Amino acid sequence: MSKDTIVIREIEPQDNVQLEQVIRACFHEFKIPLEGTAYSDSETPRMFESYQNDNDIYYVIEVHGEILGGGGVKPLKDFEKEVCEIQKMYFSPKVRGKGYGRALFKKCIQAAKDLGYKQCYLESASQLKAAIHIYESYGFEHLENALGNTGHYSCGVWMIKDL
């Protein structure tokens, strides 16, 4: 897979179906609960429509016209407006371990700064060890409890970083 065939771009309406498949497949692969996670969010089948505000953005990874991952930034629900959440970051096994997740994560952090957020929050599942390692390497610190109201009661890892 040559680098020039990988595109990280903003989500478009036609990406929804493939992206939903990528997201849902990760839950089965890593045996993450389906309830109380992004799996059962009403946004998951309609990701394009869910990121059309001035204060949010979602990126996808496209390889030869196939959507193989994504991640986005949104205000943290029911919390201070200076705090955003990096959310819905999932990747197909086809693109893992090649640095694209890290590149997309970096793009999300930059977008959060550009959108004027002061802090960036995220939630994860303890099964996603590689992802958590990347978050730590970018200076995210572990919290004792969840912030805001994401509805993801099955996520047991909460992290935050000052931007």
Secondary structure as UniProt FT lines:
FT   HELIX           3..5
FT   STRAND          6..10
FT   HELIX           13..15
FT   HELIX           16..29
FT   TURN            30..31
FT   TURN            35..36
FT   HELIX           38..40
FT   TURN            42..43
FT   HELIX           44..46
FT   HELIX           47..50
FT   TURN            54..55
FT   STRAND          57..63
FT   TURN            64..65
FT   STRAND          66..75
FT   TURN            77..78
FT   TURN            81..82
FT   STRAND          83..91
FT   HELIX           93..95
FT   TURN            96..99
FT   HELIX           100..114
FT   TURN            115..116
FT   STRAND          119..124
FT   TURN            126..127
FT   HELIX           129..137
FT   TURN            138..139
FT   STRAND          141..142
FT   TURN            153..154
FT   STRAND          157..162
//
